[in-house]
Amino acid sequence: MTAQAPLDPRWLAEAQRLKDTLIPWVNRFRTRQADDGTVAGATSDDHALLTRISDEACAWYRRHGRGHQADALHADVADWLAAGLDTPPHFARSRDTLRPPEDGDVVFFLAPLRSTNSAPPVGKRLDCFFALRKEPAALPELAVSCPHPKNNCQALILITGSHGFAQGNCLVFFPENVAAHDKITEQPYAMFFYNKMRSIHETYALPGAAAVLTPDSVPRASSDLAPEVCYEARALWGYLHDSLHYQGLWPFDEHISLKMNWFVGLLEEIKVDAKTALACADGGVPYAEEQIAMILLERVFRYPQADDATRNFDSGTGVFVYSWLREHGALTGSPDNGGLLRLDREATVAALRDYVATVEKLEAEVTTDDAYRAAAKELVRGYLPAGEEKQRYRFTEDQRVLLRAKQGLDRLPPLTFAMAQW
């Protein structure tokens, strides 16, 4: 039996009501949609079901003082029905009226959206989630030594949701995930369901590492954690990671277009995780060892397991870090004939320092976006060789050791999360 987060009974009652009514209707409608959100050959039953879903969600919004969300959803659904369900949905109003909850308050949202890393099929299907914002208890103290004046991230407990959130590994909801014809110009919220982390980490990251590393060198600090400790550690990692995007010579918010380049973004994503791990290693950060272990296990041993790994950004970061650690003597041994590698912690910390220094030197030397893109590509290609058409890179023979556990992990059913699973 899974543990349940200690929530106010009224929120659990609300969740049960959603599970008994709205959520099954949403899951039924999802089965009628293609990946782009359209419903081919829509019938009067499809129209009736979507209307019923909209009416129930709007009623929830109004009962809880969120009339602006009700108005937006009603208008978005009406426009979609008028245009025809065989046209791609456009739910910009719903997206733009959503406001992140205050710490301790709940949020509900419904729209066609892409629940990234969820259980297949993943597309712009109708989804909903009900969650409680719960910032880590250690955050106020950490924010003093590690301030983040532009923080737009929220740590949440997923209480319940439709299949896109209650099944699979979707940890985050961004406004750009919502099905819409326009592109967002700013990101007013980024909601992370960190209570899902414990099951994901133990199911995929730890076995992935155990298949590659000697038992004595597998980072264990993030194993068998109490639910509240895992939540705190993952939420603090998320805070530090995001705050570091806004620092340095080329801060993310001032160079968004540049940082969205695949090669530049890959170096950036690794850099902020490396700097997070180094901040933990240098002391003064709560749950430091837990965060270091999580970062290494998730980045290097879980992300490369994706089915589309050679096209997947996060997978690319993990494969790059693996080869960087190999080159810098932090991962030693030979994988030949099933051999295991040994991860040395001190050498890993030193390798991460060298990585940060290398990227920051690159950033100091380039003076234009084009120069940055060219230098980033050259650095990345030294570790991720070009792949075939439509692939960002290919696995080298040495890197393929990261896929040892994949066949077994692929046989596992998608994770299913119980109400407020802790």
Buried (B, 14 or more C-beta within 10 A) or exposed (E): EEBBBEBEEEBBEBBEBBBEBBBEBBBBBBEBBBEEBBBEEBEEEBEEBBEBBBBBBBEBBEEBEBEEBBBBBBBBBEBBBEEEBEBBBBBBBBBBBBEBBEEEEBBBBBBBBBBBBBBEEBBBBBBBBBBBBBBBEBBEEBBEEBEBEEBBBBBBBBBBBBBBBBBBBBBBBBBEBBBBEEEBEEEEBBBBBBBBBBBBBBBBBBBBBBBBBBEEBBBBBBBEBEBBBBBBBBBBBBBBBBBBBBEBEBBBEEBEEBBEBBBBBBBBBBBBBBBBBBBBBEEEBBBBBBBBBBBBBBBBBBBBBBEEBBBBEBBBBBBBBBBBBBEBEBBBBEBEEEEBBBBBBEBBBBBBBBBBEBBBEBBEEBEEBEEBBEBBBEBBEEBBEEEEEEEBBBBEEBBBBBBBBBEEBEEEEEBEBEBBBB
